[in-house]
């Protein structure tokens, strides 16, 4: 007789809602944790996401999931539940590095405490029932949490481990310890003296076997204020990536602006992302570009990749807006031979940008004459480029008397003198020379 397949996450969430019509979401999450042992971890995490609105997930995880993770019980059922909770906490921020996961410090505390217990039992010749849980936490903190997604918590809690994957052999790299705990504020060491949080090593008053980050003189890896800050940084990161696809509203821009300096250092934005961000959100692109141009990173040849993208922006209002901001920006740069962002962009980029704008408009004119386009991109482009160059002259950013600098625009404005803006520009340059 064939057994029926395990229910999907949709079936689970539907049955929870039907069985508990008057209960809160927290109660539904509690039922989920009690029912999802036989489902893949990824299915349980998806069910949690379907149950809880995005804006409520962080707080509900604090209220309902962390107490389960922090439990000290070791029965098979409870270990399976803690494995599921660990994966849910990981999966909520899986697209991002584990080092900025708001719950990474809680996962690290659980890993350290459970590993110490398992090591004590192993040194006595036994096998701790939490060995599998330690392995799951180790995988998550290494950034490999996705590997356990296809397996159910009950399977993971029962599956025997080879000797090399026993807890005594699972040690996180010291660099990862510091990347997780380096920027986290101090908490009192009394947090670890609470009986519900004492490790096996501290039970014997032996602090010599504690990892450095958990010694009495070190920083505690738990700070919920820091975790909330990481949550805000992740939200800002999502907004910055969204800025490539659409215009951010004012509230989103205000939320994102204070985090741009932090996001620049994450290397999340590449030169390929700049053009769409500039097109949709020039006000966000300006501080982002300033950060990228002033963030010295010899390994990535900064700021060259970001300078190389600027000349090929189309002659649109957004492009001229960003150039206007950059050419007036007096932020200091570390590039040899240049003093400020304005100096760097003026000498390295502006001339090439004007040349590429003219080439872009020449192609648009040919396409228009051939009937390939029916909009006014050519006419608007000519008008906007002439206005932009006129403003550069009036602001004394470019010198119209320098033939090498302005000859190309003289020919361009004369060729398109049927446009009022082109005629005005030609007269301005001519009057400056004679």
Buried (B, 14 or more C-beta within 10 A) or exposed (E): EEEEEEBEBEEBBBEBBEEBEEEEBEEBBBBBBEBBBBBBBBBBBBBBBBBBEEEEBBEBBBEBBBEBBBBBEBEBEBBBBBBBBBBBBBBBBBEBEBBBBBBBBBBBBBBBBBBBBBBBBBEEEEEBBBBBBBBBBBBBBBBEBBEBBEBBBBBBBEEEBEEEBBBBBBEBEEEBBBBBBEEBEEBEEEEBEEEEBBBBBBEEEEBEBBBEBBEEEBBBBBBBEBBBBBBBBBBBBEBBBBBBEEBBEEEBBEBBBEBBBBBBEEEEBEBEBBBBBBBBBBBBBBBBBBBBBBBEEEEBEBBEBBBBBBBBBBBBEBBBBBBBBBBEBEBEBEBEEBEBBBBBBBEBBBBBBBBBBBEBBEEBBEBBEEEEBEEEBBBBBBBBBBBBBBBBBEEEBBEBEEEEBBEEBBEBBBBBBEBEBBBBBBEBBEEEEE
